[in-house]
Structures are given as C-alpha cells and as structure tokens.
Amino acid sequence: MRKVLLNVVGCTFLSLMLCLLGMNVADAGTVLKFQSAYPKVSHQGDYYHYFASKVGEYSKGELEVKVFWPGQLVPTAEAFTAIQRGAIEGYCGALQYFSGDMPEASGQFYYSWNNPLEAVEIYYDYGYIDVLREAAEKHGIHYIAPVSCNNRSLLLKFPVHTLEDMKGKKIRAGGGGCEAKAVQTWGAAPASIAAVEQYTALQRGTIDGTIYPWYTLINYRFCEVVKYLIMPPVSSPGLVDLIISKKVWDQLSTANKEAITRAGTETMWRSMTKGLVIDNEILDIVKQKGVEVIELDPNEAARFKKAALEAYDEYAQKSPLCAKQVEILKKFAKDKGR
C-alpha cells in the first residue's frame, strides 16, 4: 500500500513539475501516428519523413511522429473519421477526399495560382489557411499546413488540342467536388477511382485519363498506360494537407504546438522548392519514355480555365466558409489583374 501511495505521490509531483515547466503530461514521450495517403517511395514520403524528424527535433524529443503508409493502420478512405475516433492522430494526404464530411476541403480550384509562391501567398497572406483551420475545427481536426504535390496536369491516353476533344471521355478526378465539376465543364465524365487503383484503371480502359502530378509518370510508371501530358498544368502546384486530431492538439503544450506548426511550415517550403527542381527535370525524362507533351494554344488554354472556374459560384453555396474561400481566390485574381 505504501509503495502504491509513493507511486501516486511521485506521479502527482511529476505532473506538477511538468505543468510548472509549461508542459502537458501528455507531451512527455508522446507518439503520434500519422498515416500517409501516398506510398513510401513517393516524393510525399520524403516530405512526411522530413516532417516527422523536425517534430522530434523541435519538440526536443517529447513528440515522436510515426508515419504509416496507405492502408497500414486504416483504409485511406476512412482516415478522416479514424482521426475523429482516435484510431490515428494525424493524416498526410489530400483533404479533398473527405469533402463529403468537410465541404471546404474541396476548395482547390484549378488555375487559382500560377506558381508555388502564389500558392503560399494565398494561404498565408490572404488567409486561406485560416479558413481551412476554422472549417477543420468544426470536425475535430486541426489543419497544420499545405504540402506541394508538384505540378498536376491532364495525363491522357488520347491527344487533346481543343476543349471539344474532351467530350465524352472518362477522367479520374480526385475527391470529387471542384475537380469533378471542372471535368464536367470540359464535357468529360468524372470518375471516382482510388489513387492506388489508377494504373489498373488506365491499363484496362476503365478511365481515359487522370489529373495527377507529372512525376507519377515515372515513379508510378504511368508512362506505361498514358501517352499524353497536357500543358499548361491545371495546378501549379497541386496541394495536399497535413492534419492532426484537435483533441490531441488541444492537449499539447504551447511549445509543442509551435514545434508541430514550425515543422509543418518548413515541410511546406521544402515541398515547394524540391517540387520545382523535380518538375524542371521530369519533362525531358517523360519524353524519353514516349509520352508526348502537348502545349495547348493560349486561346484553348483560356477556354479550359474559364470553364473550370464556373465551379466557383456553385461551390460558394455549400457553406459560409466555402463562400469565404471563393472570395479570397477572387480577390487574389483581381489583385493580380487576372
């Protein structure tokens, strides 16, 4: 009995000391399980390893992020609800896949920014990240940071030179929402295909193309099942997301919240800068693999953009925060004279 009391006193004393140091008991040696939507061999895998290492460094070892790969802990399609019920603490991947739960998650419109610096400007200077954080908190999620997945274009089995060439084609549009709407405005039919099933779907002709990062032509061997990459990219770059359980977030000390935020922001910058290097090299490589790069005539490119942005007004009706996202994007475009 005396030993038990000493243990209780000891734990109470430790808790008191940690509190006096501004540290939550939950922080000491805390392991955070993050599941990635992308394989270990992808560029995203590199970014998430970097994030994990920086969280450990900046929290002085109090936090350990363990990254798991698609399906290792939960099915990717269930990652959002898995965070809510406490099965995992975080997710690295496209939040737009969960737009059915969180409408604001699908607010990445095509052609909204022309380069990584513009994307950062929209998120951090125009307050886009604040809207995402406000929306995510309503679902028990804290939004950490966006992560670049590099330039994304139409990767097709058929050539495209005009908007009319898209009519009747089946195009995989990740996460539905704005992407699916854009595909529809081009006269094509959006298809909901899991990321890991795209190669087979393209190979079998289930779909005629996908909208995905250029590097997947090599890393995922998509160059074996598609023959055309269409320029300009629809997203330059595309963005995915780092999120964590709000319940877990709220239990962390201020210092460790700052550690995660700093690690997330640095991961974002790492992905943006490395993405530029990767994309500058990849076009020559894919051409050597037999993929033809088609540069749309500027007038045709403008038609694709105008059609895709028709999704704005419909999207703004989904929620007040969706309307706020559209307002930010429109203001940015106006400020840039577009």
Residue, then its C-alpha position, 0 to 999 in steps of 0.5 A: m500500500r505504501k509503495v502504491l501511495l509513493n507511486v501516486v505521490g511521485c506521479t502527482f509531483l511529476s505532473l506538477m513539475l511538468c505543468l510548472l515547466g509549461m508542459n502537458v503530461a501528455d507531451a512527455g514521450t508522446v507518439l503520434k501516428f500519422q498515416s500517409a495517403y501516398p506510398k513510401v517511395s513517393h516524393q510525399g514520403d520524403y516530405y512526411h519523413y522530413f516532417a516527422s524528424k523536425v517534430g522530434e527535433y523541435s519538440k526536443g524529443e517529447l513528440e515522436v511522429k510515426v508515419f504509416w503508409p496507405g492502408q497500414l493502420v486504416p483504409t485511406a478512405e476512412a482516415f478522416t473519421a479514424i482521426q475523429r475516433g482516435a484510431i490515428e492522430g494525424y493524416c498526410g494526404a489530400l483533404q479533398y477526399f473527405s469533402g463529403d464530411m468537410p465541404e471546404a476541403s474541396g476548395q482547390f480550384y484549378y488555375s487559382w495560382n500560377n506558381p508555388l509562391e502564389a500558392v503560399e501567398i494565398y494561404y498565408d497572406y490572404g488567409y486561406i489557411d485560416v479558413l481551412r483551420e476554422a472549417a477543420e475545427k468544426h470536425g475535430i481536426h486541426y489543419i497544420a499546413p499545405v504540402s506541394c504535390n508538384n505540378r498536376s496536369l491532364l495525363l491522357k491516353f488520347p491527344v487533346h488540342t481543343l476543349e471539344d476533344m474532351k467530350g465524352k471521355k472518362i477522367r479520374a478526378g480526385g475527391g470529387g467536388c471542384e475537380a469533378k465539376a471542372v471535368q464536367t465543364w470540359g464535357a468529360a465524365p468524372a470518375s471516382i477511382a482510388a489513387v492506388e487503383q489508377y494504373t489498373a484503371l488506365q491499363r484496362g480502359t476503365i478511365d481515359g485519363t487522370i489529373y495527377p502530378w507529372y512525376t507519377l509518370i515515372n515513379y508510378r510508371f504511368c508512362e506505361v498506360v498514358k501517352y499524353l501530358i497536357m500543358p499548361p498544368v491545371s495546378s501549379p502546384g497541386l496541394v495536399d494537407l497535413i492534419i492532426s486530431k484537435k483533441v490531441w492538439d488541444q492537449l499539447s503544450t504551447a511549445n509543442k504546438e509551435a514545434i508541430t506548426r514550425a515543422g509543418t511550415e518548413t515541410m511546406w517550403r521544402s515541398m515547394t522548392k524540391g517540387l520545382v527542381i523535380d518538375n524542371e527535370i521530369l519533362d525531358i525524362v517523360k519524353q524519353k519514355g514516349v509520352e508526348v507533351i502537348e502545349l495547348d494554344p493560349n486561346e484553348a488554354a483560356r477556354f479550359k480555365k474559364a470553364a473550370l472556374e464556373a465551379y466557383d459560384e456553385y461551390a460558394q453555396k455549400s457553406p459560409l466558409c466555402a463562400k469565404q474561400v471563393e472570395i479570397l481566390k477572387k480577390f487574389a485574381k483581381d489583385k493580380g489583374r487576372 
